Amino acid sequence: MKRASMIATGILVLVLLFEASAIGEGEPPAAAPGQETPAEARLEGMAERLRLLLTYSTLAILSPTLADQRVHVQWVVNLLEGTGGRHFVPRLSPEGEVRGLVAEARALAPWILGKPIEAPLRDELRFFVKNIEVFVGLALQAALESLNQRHLEQGGDEMRKAFAFLAAALGSETGPTYLGGVLAVIRLLPGFPAA
C-alpha cells in the first residue's frame, strides 16, 4: 500500500513539475511602460496561480512522508512570497523571477480602487480585494507554520488551513459569494472600467 502511495505521489510530482515549468505562461503579459495589464488578464493570472497553489496544498496534505510534505509546502511558500521573499528557496522555483501572490494581492486594492468606479460597485470591490489580501496572507502564515511542524499529521493540519484560505482567496464562479475572491472580482468586470 505504501508503494502505491509513493507511485501516486511521484506521478503527481511529475505533473506539477510540468505545470511549474509553465508558471510564466499562466501569468498576464507584462504591460508596456505607461500602460497597465488588462484587468481580466491580471485577475485570471492570479486565479490560475491560486489553483496551482491549491494543487500543491493538496499534495502536501496527502504526502506520505514529512520530507515530501515539506517540499510541497515550500512550493506554496515560494509562490506566495516570490523571489526575494524571506523564506523563498531558489532551488525549488522555476527559472526566472517569481512574482509573489501576497505582494500582488496587496497591490490589488490600490490598482482597482484607483479607477473611476461608481459607489455601490466600488464598496463591493473594496471588500472583496481586502479579503483576497487577508486570505492570501493567512495562507502564507499557515504554510510557514506547516514547515515548522515535526509530525506529518500536524503539518497536514496546517496545510488544510492554507488550502481553506487559498480557496477563499480564489472565491467562486457561481452562487452567492459573501466574502469575494478573485473569481468574484472577475464576475464584476462588466461594470469595471477598462484598464
Residue pairs with C-beta under 8 A, 6 or more apart in sequence:
2 64
5 64
6 64
9 59
9 62
9 63
9 64
9 68
12 59
13 59
16 55
16 56
16 59
16 75
19 52
19 55
20 52
20 75
20 94
21 94
23 49
23 52
23 79
23 94
23 98
24 94
24 96
26 45
26 48
26 49
26 52
27 45
27 48
27 49
27 99
28 37
28 38
28 41
28 42
28 44
28 45
29 37
29 41
30 37
31 37
35 195
36 42
36 111
36 195
37 195
38 194
38 195
39 112
39 189
39 192
39 194
39 195
40 186
40 189
42 111
42 195
43 182
43 185
43 186
43 189
44 186
46 101
46 104
46 105
46 108
46 182
47 170
47 182
47 183
47 186
49 79
49 101
50 101
50 166
50 169
50 170
50 182
51 170
52 79
53 76
53 79
53 80
53 101
53 139
53 166
54 163
54 166
54 167
54 170
56 72
56 73
56 75
56 76
56 79
57 72
57 76
57 143
57 159
57 162
57 163
57 166
58 163
59 72
60 69
60 72
60 73
60 76
60 146
60 155
60 156
60 159
60 162
61 156
61 159
61 160
61 163
63 69
63 72
63 152
63 156
65 152
66 149
66 150
66 151
66 152
66 155
69 146
69 152
69 155
69 156
69 159
70 147
70 155
71 92
72 159
73 143
73 146
73 147
73 155
73 159
74 89
74 92
74 147
75 92
76 139
76 143
76 159
76 162
77 85
77 87
77 88
77 89
77 140
77 143
77 144
77 147
78 85
78 88
78 89
78 92
78 93
78 98
79 98
79 100
79 101
80 100
80 101
80 102
80 136
80 139
80 140
80 143
81 87
81 88
81 100
81 102
81 140
82 88
82 97
82 98
82 99
82 100
82 101
82 102
82 103
83 90
83 93
83 97
83 98
83 99
83 100
85 100
87 144
87 147
88 98
101 136
102 136
102 137
102 140
105 129
105 132
105 133
105 136
105 137
105 169
106 133
108 129
108 132
108 133
109 126
109 129
109 130
109 133
112 125
112 129
112 185
112 192
113 122
113 125
113 126
113 129
115 192
115 193
116 193
117 125
117 191
117 192
117 193
118 191
121 188
121 191
121 192
124 180
124 188
125 185
125 188
125 192
127 180
128 171
128 179
128 180
128 181
128 184
128 185
128 188
129 180
129 185
131 168
131 169
131 179
131 180
131 181
132 169
132 171
132 180
132 181
132 182
132 185
135 165
135 166
135 168
135 169
135 181
136 165
136 166
136 169
138 161
138 165
139 161
139 162
139 165
139 166
139 169
140 162
142 158
142 159
142 161
142 162
142 165
143 158
143 159
143 162
145 158
145 161
146 155
146 156
146 158
146 159
146 162
147 155
149 155
149 158
168 179
168 181
169 181
169 182
170 181
170 182
170 183
171 177
171 179
171 180
171 181
171 182
171 183
171 184
171 185
172 181
172 183
172 184
173 183
173 187
177 183
177 184
